[in-house]
Amino acid sequence: MSTVVNVPSGRHAPVLRGLDTLLRPLTAFAMDLHQHPEPSGEESRTAARLADALAADGYAVTRDVGGHGVVGVLANGEGPRVFLRAELDALPVRERTGLPYAAQGPFMHACGHDLHVAAVLGAATLLARALPYWSGTVVITGQPAEETLTGARALLEDGLYARFGRPDTVLAQHTAPLLGGMVAHGYGQPVLAGSVGLDVTLYGRGGHVGAPHLAVDPVLAAAAVVLRLQGIVSRESAPAEQTTLTVGSIHAGTHSSVVPDSASLGITVRALSLPALQRVVAAVERVVRAESAASGCPRDPEITVVSRSPVTLPDEEVTTAVQAAHLEALGAERVVPWAPSMATEDFGLYGDAGREIHGCTGVRLGYWMFGVVGPRQWAATAGASTAERFAALPPNHSPEFAPHLPIALPSATTAMTTAALTVLGPPAG
């Protein structure tokens, strides 16, 4: 597999010139992670690979932070403390990419976390080899369990900031269905939505289908809930307000001739502001309780929050500085704006949204998207509108999601390295 490297230019060129010799082992590292995916909470091999590589680059490495989390620290004099974060876990998706290094089991890196780890390792290596060009402390953070939205909280509750220092800035990036080599920034708007995941159980009274009047059917109550929930977004949210509400799972019963005792629903709410998120979640609870009562259920429903993530809103000053660095390193044609997305993740907890966990305020966040689509795949959608093009390309979480490593990995490594250099301090002296 050949790789594509831009000729480094701009103020960070001396650091980036080492990327061409690094790409072959870095690509092999990314392919190895892709071939051996591990689900949330079980990332032991992935964590070990990252930890060993960081230790070889001179980082002081601590393993098993907040589960299988990895933290590598490289101090280089006085200056800002900057965390570079990447996720370790894969998804329960069976791969259908046809890649020679495709995963063969029931799990897959269908969201690009293998590429995230490889890029952050590339940045860590370049920074370690270029100590005369910056000052401060770099903290590489390999986060477990992002897909379950529990990993950032686990790291922070295990004392990430108390043990490794309060960061001035935390940086992260994410794959997107953009042309490989491109990066995209949000400007004063959320990059990703906040989310709340709910498990709901409705209780009926089981019985014989031949005597339904002697039972209370929770399936009927669940169906009423599903239909009624659709009105929350269409009739209780402003047309310009971006919110989504999805019933992703329904489970009830064991036999077609038995009225079951209960029915369960899995519900996800997403919004681009905390007030909107809170309002829609409250409306879900209101509808569930009302439909349970209307169906004559013998006991109140159970409503449990199983996951929660804040809106991802990068710091404007950091975004402006990092965007300028990306323009300089990648070229103006490769840096584009990013409209708010209803995807979600737990990165916001590293900032003020997680202050109740880590006790810090004023931690600045930098976050951007980077493209992974190969040129042939992109050209196949030429002439399509942006919406049509995105619909035609395999999205994140698809079994056919296949980042084009020869372009995506060098650009992602360049993006993370230049962003880090932008928020670190200048060379001493």
Salt bridges, closest charged atoms under 4 A:
ASP32 OD1 - HIS36 ND1 3.38
ASP32 OD1 - ARG45 NH2 2.96
ASP32 OD2 - ARG49 NE 2.96
ASP52 OD1 - ARG63 NH2 2.72
ASP64 OD1 - HIS68 ND1 3.95
GLU87 OE2 - ARG85 NH1 3.60
GLU87 OE2 - HIS113 NE2 3.41
GLU87 OE1 - HIS116 ND1 2.69
ASP89 OD1 - HIS113 ND1 3.16
GLU95 OE2 - HIS34 NE2 2.78
ASP114 OD2 - HIS34 ND1 2.74
GLU146 OE1 - HIS113 NE2 3.39
GLU147 OE2 - HIS113 NE2 3.46
GLU147 OE1 - HIS397 NE2 3.71
GLU157 OE2 - ARG153 NH1 3.82
ASP158 OD2 - ARG163 NH1 3.31
GLU236 OE2 - ARG286 NH2 2.66
GLU241 OE1 - ARG279 NH2 2.54
GLU302 OE2 - ARG299 NH2 3.43
GLU317 OE2 - ARG364 NH1 3.77
GLU328 OE1 - ARG11 NH1 2.12
GLU345 OE1 - ARG85 NH2 2.41
ASP346 OD1 - ARG85 NH2 3.15
